[in-house]
């Protein structure tokens, strides 16, 4: 994505209603934005986003919500702005390990974003007092629940910052129409063993609200 025009709305897709409500609170009625439900998982997100885009009048698409953070890159309640959106488990198991669809020659598992804009958003969030980083956000079909899987993903995508389930689907739909796309996640839990007692869903939703309050000033 090279440039974002000023014509049309910005479409934000969230998986569930609690995320949508947090984004809407942050936007404070800004009419440049439309916030819609994508559903859970990349297939639902792709279909829902394509349906919303069929009406036209969209200049930028954002996949947004809470997600898991890779401990070395993104801590709890921090904000991750994607500098790449990657379908991390789209491929095949082989005798030598995992091979992506790219390696198999069947397609592309990585969707690029405008990294200059990602960095601009990160700087704005930091200036507003939030902990924010830019990095790859992984889309998975099955949320990671073990240290072994977390380590495999981190090795597969060096610098991986966050994990969620919808970004790649939203991005595919946007790409089909040649629209720029971004992904923004606030971190509710660490990628790895599922310790529900340590999750910070409420706090991550509050961070999501705060992030979009700031983002309205830089997009």
ZADO-1210 file (C-alpha; in nm, 4 decimals, padded with zeros to 6 digits):
<atoms>
<atom x="00.0000" y="00.0000" z="00.0000" code="UNK" pos="1"/>
<atom x="00.1558" y="00.3277" z="-00.1085" code="UNK" pos="2"/>
<atom x="-00.0961" y="00.5984" z="-00.0351" code="UNK" pos="3"/>
<atom x="-00.4216" y="00.6578" z="00.1490" code="UNK" pos="4"/>
<atom x="-00.6579" y="00.9014" z="-00.0195" code="UNK" pos="5"/>
<atom x="-00.8946" y="01.1320" z="00.1660" code="UNK" pos="6"/>
<atom x="-01.1983" y="01.0148" z="-00.0313" code="UNK" pos="7"/>
<atom x="-01.4342" y="00.7642" z="00.1295" code="UNK" pos="8"/>
<atom x="-01.4731" y="00.6174" z="00.4744" code="UNK" pos="9"/>
<atom x="-01.2398" y="00.4091" z="00.6877" code="UNK" pos="10"/>
<atom x="-01.3878" y="00.0641" z="00.7523" code="UNK" pos="11"/>
<atom x="-01.2913" y="-00.0998" z="01.0801" code="UNK" pos="12"/>
<atom x="-01.3672" y="-00.4703" z="01.1233" code="UNK" pos="13"/>
<atom x="-01.3733" y="-00.6299" z="01.4696" code="UNK" pos="14"/>
<atom x="-01.4400" y="-00.9938" z="01.5500" code="UNK" pos="15"/>
<atom x="-01.6883" y="-00.9456" z="01.8344" code="UNK" pos="16"/>
<atom x="-01.9228" y="-00.6832" z="01.9762" code="UNK" pos="17"/>
<atom x="-01.7118" y="-00.5970" z="02.2816" code="UNK" pos="18"/>
<atom x="-01.4256" y="-00.4960" z="02.0523" code="UNK" pos="19"/>
<atom x="-01.6615" y="-00.2997" z="01.8279" code="UNK" pos="20"/>
<atom x="-01.8001" y="-00.1098" z="02.1263" code="UNK" pos="21"/>
<atom x="-01.4491" y="-00.0250" z="02.2505" code="UNK" pos="22"/>
<atom x="-01.3494" y="00.1098" z="01.9084" code="UNK" pos="23"/>
<atom x="-01.6701" y="00.3127" z="01.8837" code="UNK" pos="24"/>
<atom x="-01.6076" y="00.4677" z="02.2252" code="UNK" pos="25"/>
<atom x="-01.2618" y="00.5685" z="02.1098" code="UNK" pos="26"/>
<atom x="-01.3890" y="00.7192" z="01.7859" code="UNK" pos="27"/>
<atom x="-01.6358" y="00.9421" z="01.9724" code="UNK" pos="28"/>
<atom x="-01.8791" y="00.9650" z="01.6832" code="UNK" pos="29"/>
<atom x="-01.6215" y="01.0482" z="01.4141" code="UNK" pos="30"/>
<atom x="-01.8254" y="01.0034" z="01.0966" code="UNK" pos="31"/>
<atom x="-01.5225" y="00.9216" z="00.8819" code="UNK" pos="32"/>
<atom x="-01.5281" y="00.5713" z="01.0306" code="UNK" pos="33"/>
<atom x="-01.7633" y="00.2738" z="01.0027" code="UNK" pos="34"/>
<atom x="-01.7184" y="-00.0116" z="01.2511" code="UNK" pos="35"/>
<atom x="-01.8601" y="-00.3523" z="01.1598" code="UNK" pos="36"/>
<atom x="-01.8453" y="-00.7110" z="01.2851" code="UNK" pos="37"/>
<atom x="-01.6190" y="-00.9538" z="01.1029" code="UNK" pos="38"/>
<atom x="-01.6987" y="-01.2650" z="01.3034" code="UNK" pos="39"/>
<atom x="-01.4350" y="-01.4954" z="01.4460" code="UNK" pos="40"/>
<atom x="-01.1735" y="-01.6467" z="01.2157" code="UNK" pos="41"/>
<atom x="-01.0280" y="-01.5505" z="00.8794" code="UNK" pos="42"/>
<atom x="-01.3001" y="-01.7066" z="00.6567" code="UNK" pos="43"/>
<atom x="-01.5816" y="-01.5208" z="00.8336" code="UNK" pos="44"/>
<atom x="-01.3733" y="-01.2035" z="00.8418" code="UNK" pos="45"/>
<atom x="-01.3001" y="-01.2202" z="00.4687" code="UNK" pos="46"/>
<atom x="-01.6640" y="-01.2780" z="00.3779" code="UNK" pos="47"/>
<atom x="-01.7961" y="-01.0100" z="00.6128" code="UNK" pos="48"/>
<atom x="-01.5408" y="-00.7553" z="00.4956" code="UNK" pos="49"/>
<atom x="-01.6117" y="-00.8277" z="00.1298" code="UNK" pos="50"/>
<atom x="-01.9825" y="-00.7759" z="00.1960" code="UNK" pos="51"/>
<atom x="-01.9168" y="-00.4387" z="00.3588" code="UNK" pos="52"/>
<atom x="-01.6849" y="-00.3336" z="00.0763" code="UNK" pos="53"/>
<atom x="-01.9424" y="-00.4205" z="-00.1892" code="UNK" pos="54"/>
<atom x="-02.1231" y="-00.0973" z="-00.1043" code="UNK" pos="55"/>
<atom x="-01.8139" y="00.1016" z="-00.2044" code="UNK" pos="56"/>
<atom x="-01.7025" y="00.4391" z="-00.0622" code="UNK" pos="57"/>
<atom x="-01.4163" y="00.2934" z="00.1462" code="UNK" pos="58"/>
<atom x="-01.0602" y="00.4256" z="00.1318" code="UNK" pos="59"/>
<atom x="-00.8910" y="00.2224" z="00.4063" code="UNK" pos="60"/>
<atom x="-00.9692" y="-00.1039" z="00.5871" code="UNK" pos="61"/>
<atom x="-00.8519" y="-00.1794" z="00.9415" code="UNK" pos="62"/>
<atom x="-00.8720" y="-00.5122" z="01.1241" code="UNK" pos="63"/>
<atom x="-00.8874" y="-00.4267" z="01.4940" code="UNK" pos="64"/>
<atom x="-00.9341" y="-00.5945" z="01.8290" code="UNK" pos="65"/>
<atom x="-00.7528" y="-00.7622" z="02.1125" code="UNK" pos="66"/>
<atom x="-00.5065" y="-01.0467" z="02.0713" code="UNK" pos="67"/>
<atom x="-00.2132" y="-01.2392" z="02.2097" code="UNK" pos="68"/>
<atom x="00.1306" y="-01.0860" z="02.2360" code="UNK" pos="69"/>
<atom x="00.4648" y="-01.2543" z="02.1891" code="UNK" pos="70"/>
<atom x="00.6366" y="-01.1888" z="02.5206" code="UNK" pos="71"/>
<atom x="00.9620" y="-01.0500" z="02.3830" code="UNK" pos="72"/>
<atom x="00.7814" y="-00.8030" z="02.1563" code="UNK" pos="73"/>
<atom x="00.4527" y="-00.6951" z="02.3136" code="UNK" pos="74"/>
<atom x="00.3449" y="-00.6982" z="02.6757" code="UNK" pos="75"/>
<atom x="-00.0030" y="-00.7021" z="02.8245" code="UNK" pos="76"/>
<atom x="-00.2172" y="-00.3949" z="02.7460" code="UNK" pos="77"/>
<atom x="00.0286" y="-00.2711" z="02.4835" code="UNK" pos="78"/>
<atom x="-00.0706" y="-00.1840" z="02.1255" code="UNK" pos="79"/>
<atom x="00.0673" y="-00.3605" z="01.8189" code="UNK" pos="80"/>
<atom x="00.0349" y="-00.1967" z="01.4784" code="UNK" pos="81"/>
<atom x="00.1050" y="-00.4448" z="01.2000" code="UNK" pos="82"/>
<atom x="00.3943" y="-00.3863" z="00.9639" code="UNK" pos="83"/>
<atom x="00.2900" y="-00.7116" z="00.7937" code="UNK" pos="84"/>
<atom x="-00.0198" y="-00.9315" z="00.8151" code="UNK" pos="85"/>
<atom x="00.0712" y="-01.2987" z="00.7925" code="UNK" pos="86"/>
<atom x="-00.1354" y="-01.6185" z="00.7714" code="UNK" pos="87"/>
<atom x="00.1047" y="-01.8076" z="00.9941" code="UNK" pos="88"/>
<atom x="-00.0458" y="-02.1560" z="00.9648" code="UNK" pos="89"/>
<atom x="-00.1551" y="-02.1453" z="00.5998" code="UNK" pos="90"/>
<atom x="00.0476" y="-02.4224" z="00.4405" code="UNK" pos="91"/>
<atom x="00.1367" y="-02.7848" z="00.4882" code="UNK" pos="92"/>
<atom x="00.3210" y="-03.0084" z="00.7289" code="UNK" pos="93"/>
<atom x="00.6100" y="-03.1877" z="00.5632" code="UNK" pos="94"/>
<atom x="00.8771" y="-03.4331" z="00.6728" code="UNK" pos="95"/>
<atom x="01.1038" y="-03.1326" z="00.7237" code="UNK" pos="96"/>
<atom x="00.8471" y="-02.9289" z="00.9156" code="UNK" pos="97"/>
<atom x="00.6000" y="-02.6604" z="00.8128" code="UNK" pos="98"/>
<atom x="00.5963" y="-02.5168" z="00.4607" code="UNK" pos="99"/>
<atom x="00.3956" y="-02.2043" z="00.3861" code="UNK" pos="100"/>
<atom x="00.1755" y="-02.1691" z="00.0793" code="UNK" pos="101"/>
<atom x="00.4458" y="-01.9395" z="-00.0572" code="UNK" pos="102"/>
<atom x="00.7057" y="-02.2163" z="-00.0324" code="UNK" pos="103"/>
<atom x="00.4614" y="-02.4648" z="-00.1806" code="UNK" pos="104"/>
<atom x="00.3943" y="-02.2325" z="-00.4754" code="UNK" pos="105"/>
<atom x="00.0187" y="-02.2092" z="-00.4085" code="UNK" pos="106"/>
<atom x="-00.0200" y="-01.8430" z="-00.3111" code="UNK" pos="107"/>
<atom x="00.0954" y="-01.5814" z="-00.0637" code="UNK" pos="108"/>
<atom x="00.0617" y="-01.5880" z="00.3133" code="UNK" pos="109"/>
<atom x="00.1891" y="-01.2322" z="00.3684" code="UNK" pos="110"/>
<atom x="00.0056" y="-00.9067" z="00.3007" code="UNK" pos="111"/>
<atom x="00.2065" y="-00.5881" z="00.3160" code="UNK" pos="112"/>
<atom x="00.1002" y="-00.2630" z="00.4767" code="UNK" pos="113"/>
<atom x="00.2279" y="00.0926" z="00.4558" code="UNK" pos="114"/>
<atom x="00.5013" y="00.0767" z="00.7188" code="UNK" pos="115"/>
<atom x="00.5486" y="00.4537" z="00.7220" code="UNK" pos="116"/>
<atom x="00.1880" y="00.4966" z="00.8348" code="UNK" pos="117"/>
<atom x="00.2258" y="00.2140" z="01.0884" code="UNK" pos="118"/>
<atom x="00.5250" y="00.3910" z="01.2403" code="UNK" pos="119"/>
<atom x="00.3401" y="00.7234" z="01.2435" code="UNK" pos="120"/>
<atom x="00.0563" y="00.5644" z="01.4400" code="UNK" pos="121"/>
<atom x="00.3015" y="00.3997" z="01.6809" code="UNK" pos="122"/>
<atom x="00.4704" y="00.7329" z="01.7481" code="UNK" pos="123"/>
<atom x="00.1344" y="00.9017" z="01.8081" code="UNK" pos="124"/>
<atom x="00.0275" y="00.6285" z="02.0500" code="UNK" pos="125"/>
<atom x="00.3540" y="00.6571" z="02.2405" code="UNK" pos="126"/>
<atom x="00.3169" y="01.0336" z="02.2578" code="UNK" pos="127"/>
<atom x="-00.0305" y="00.9773" z="02.4054" code="UNK" pos="128"/>
<atom x="00.1181" y="00.7586" z="02.6783" code="UNK" pos="129"/>
<atom x="00.0496" y="00.4087" z="02.5447" code="UNK" pos="130"/>
<atom x="00.3068" y="00.1356" z="02.4986" code="UNK" pos="131"/>
<atom x="00.3059" y="00.0675" z="02.1245" code="UNK" pos="132"/>
<atom x="00.5174" y="-00.1264" z="01.8757" code="UNK" pos="133"/>
<atom x="00.5095" y="-00.2046" z="01.5054" code="UNK" pos="134"/>
<atom x="00.5633" y="-00.5659" z="01.4033" code="UNK" pos="135"/>
<atom x="00.4193" y="-00.8638" z="01.2190" code="UNK" pos="136"/>
<atom x="00.0739" y="-00.9722" z="01.3366" code="UNK" pos="137"/>
<atom x="00.0032" y="-01.3392" z="01.2752" code="UNK" pos="138"/>
<atom x="-00.3350" y="-01.4756" z="01.1755" code="UNK" pos="139"/>
<atom x="-00.3967" y="-01.8301" z="01.2998" code="UNK" pos="140"/>
<atom x="-00.6912" y="-02.0663" z="01.2758" code="UNK" pos="141"/>
<atom x="-00.6237" y="-02.2220" z="01.6161" code="UNK" pos="142"/>
<atom x="-00.5145" y="-01.9902" z="01.8955" code="UNK" pos="143"/>
<atom x="-00.1801" y="-02.0902" z="02.0384" code="UNK" pos="144"/>
<atom x="-00.1981" y="-02.2798" z="02.3673" code="UNK" pos="145"/>
<atom x="00.1508" y="-02.4202" z="02.4269" code="UNK" pos="146"/>
<atom x="00.5034" y="-02.2901" z="02.4608" code="UNK" pos="147"/>
<atom x="00.6161" y="-02.5234" z="02.1826" code="UNK" pos="148"/>
<atom x="00.3728" y="-02.3758" z="01.9315" code="UNK" pos="149"/>
<atom x="00.4607" y="-02.0216" z="02.0384" code="UNK" pos="150"/>
<atom x="00.8284" y="-02.0978" z="01.9823" code="UNK" pos="151"/>
<atom x="00.7568" y="-02.2500" z="01.6397" code="UNK" pos="152"/>
<atom x="00.5601" y="-01.9428" z="01.5318" code="UNK" pos="153"/>
<atom x="00.8263" y="-01.7043" z="01.6583" code="UNK" pos="154"/>
<atom x="01.0897" y="-01.8985" z="01.4650" code="UNK" pos="155"/>
<atom x="00.8699" y="-01.9123" z="01.1539" code="UNK" pos="156"/>
<atom x="00.8133" y="-01.5356" z="01.1590" code="UNK" pos="157"/>
<atom x="01.1113" y="-01.3549" z="01.3140" code="UNK" pos="158"/>
<atom x="00.9993" y="-01.0511" z="01.5084" code="UNK" pos="159"/>
<atom x="00.6381" y="-01.1677" z="01.5367" code="UNK" pos="160"/>
<atom x="00.4627" y="-00.9300" z="01.7760" code="UNK" pos="161"/>
<atom x="00.1033" y="-01.0480" z="01.8076" code="UNK" pos="162"/>
<atom x="-00.1405" y="-01.3246" z="01.7178" code="UNK" pos="163"/>
<atom x="-00.5104" y="-01.3055" z="01.6319" code="UNK" pos="164"/>
<atom x="-00.7581" y="-01.4846" z="01.4053" code="UNK" pos="165"/>
<atom x="-00.9040" y="-01.2357" z="01.1568" code="UNK" pos="166"/>
<atom x="-00.6438" y="-00.9991" z="01.0108" code="UNK" pos="167"/>
<atom x="-00.5451" y="-01.2001" z="00.7061" code="UNK" pos="168"/>
<atom x="-00.9092" y="-01.2540" z="00.6100" code="UNK" pos="169"/>
<atom x="-00.9863" y="-00.8824" z="00.6333" code="UNK" pos="170"/>
<atom x="-00.6700" y="-00.8057" z="00.4372" code="UNK" pos="171"/>
<atom x="-00.7495" y="-01.0500" z="00.1561" code="UNK" pos="172"/>
<atom x="-01.0892" y="-00.8871" z="00.1039" code="UNK" pos="173"/>
<atom x="-00.9326" y="-00.5409" z="00.0954" code="UNK" pos="174"/>
<atom x="-00.6614" y="-00.6539" z="-00.1446" code="UNK" pos="175"/>
<atom x="-00.9167" y="-00.7915" z="-00.3876" code="UNK" pos="176"/>
<atom x="-01.0411" y="-00.4351" z="-00.4362" code="UNK" pos="177"/>
<atom x="-00.6980" y="-00.2769" z="-00.4266" code="UNK" pos="178"/>
<atom x="-00.7641" y="-00.1048" z="-00.0944" code="UNK" pos="179"/>
<atom x="-00.4967" y="-00.0349" z="00.1668" code="UNK" pos="180"/>
<atom x="-00.5261" y="-00.2358" z="00.4869" code="UNK" pos="181"/>
<atom x="-00.3934" y="-00.2204" z="00.8420" code="UNK" pos="182"/>
<atom x="-00.4227" y="-00.4293" z="01.1580" code="UNK" pos="183"/>
<atom x="-00.4183" y="-00.2964" z="01.5133" code="UNK" pos="184"/>
<atom x="-00.4281" y="-00.5174" z="01.8225" code="UNK" pos="185"/>
<atom x="-00.4143" y="-00.4508" z="02.1940" code="UNK" pos="186"/>
<atom x="-00.2681" y="-00.7311" z="02.4001" code="UNK" pos="187"/>
<atom x="-00.4888" y="-00.9210" z="02.6425" code="UNK" pos="188"/>
<atom x="-00.2702" y="-01.2281" z="02.6963" code="UNK" pos="189"/>
<atom x="00.0666" y="-01.3781" z="02.6190" code="UNK" pos="190"/>
<atom x="00.0982" y="-01.6165" z="02.3243" code="UNK" pos="191"/>
<atom x="00.1606" y="-01.9610" z="02.4745" code="UNK" pos="192"/>
<atom x="00.0032" y="-02.1660" z="02.7552" code="UNK" pos="193"/>
<atom x="-00.3545" y="-02.0526" z="02.8155" code="UNK" pos="194"/>
<atom x="-00.3554" y="-01.9048" z="03.1662" code="UNK" pos="195"/>
<atom x="-00.6981" y="-01.7402" z="03.1817" code="UNK" pos="196"/>
<atom x="-00.6285" y="-01.5998" z="03.5279" code="UNK" pos="197"/>
<atom x="-00.3485" y="-01.3878" z="03.3798" code="UNK" pos="198"/>
<atom x="-00.5530" y="-01.2491" z="03.0897" code="UNK" pos="199"/>
<atom x="-00.6331" y="-00.8776" z="03.0854" code="UNK" pos="200"/>
<atom x="-00.9330" y="-00.8604" z="02.8526" code="UNK" pos="201"/>
<atom x="-01.0984" y="-00.5611" z="03.0207" code="UNK" pos="202"/>
<atom x="-00.7718" y="-00.3692" z="03.0227" code="UNK" pos="203"/>
<atom x="-00.6975" y="-00.4598" z="02.6601" code="UNK" pos="204"/>
<atom x="-01.0399" y="-00.3312" z="02.5555" code="UNK" pos="205"/>
<atom x="-00.9711" y="-00.0075" z="02.7428" code="UNK" pos="206"/>
<atom x="-00.6384" y="00.0174" z="02.5608" code="UNK" pos="207"/>
<atom x="-00.8207" y="-00.0408" z="02.2312" code="UNK" pos="208"/>
<atom x="-01.0572" y="00.2472" z="02.3080" code="UNK" pos="209"/>
<atom x="-00.7656" y="00.4745" z="02.3959" code="UNK" pos="210"/>
<atom x="-00.5753" y="00.3741" z="02.0820" code="UNK" pos="211"/>
<atom x="-00.8587" y="00.4673" z="01.8490" code="UNK" pos="212"/>
<atom x="-00.9117" y="00.7954" z="02.0290" code="UNK" pos="213"/>
<atom x="-00.5535" y="00.8803" z="01.9298" code="UNK" pos="214"/>
<atom x="-00.5689" y="00.7263" z="01.5834" code="UNK" pos="215"/>
<atom x="-00.8456" y="00.9644" z="01.4747" code="UNK" pos="216"/>
<atom x="-00.5864" y="01.2410" z="01.4993" code="UNK" pos="217"/>
<atom x="-00.3326" y="01.0823" z="01.2620" code="UNK" pos="218"/>
<atom x="-00.5396" y="00.9093" z="00.9908" code="UNK" pos="219"/>
</atoms>
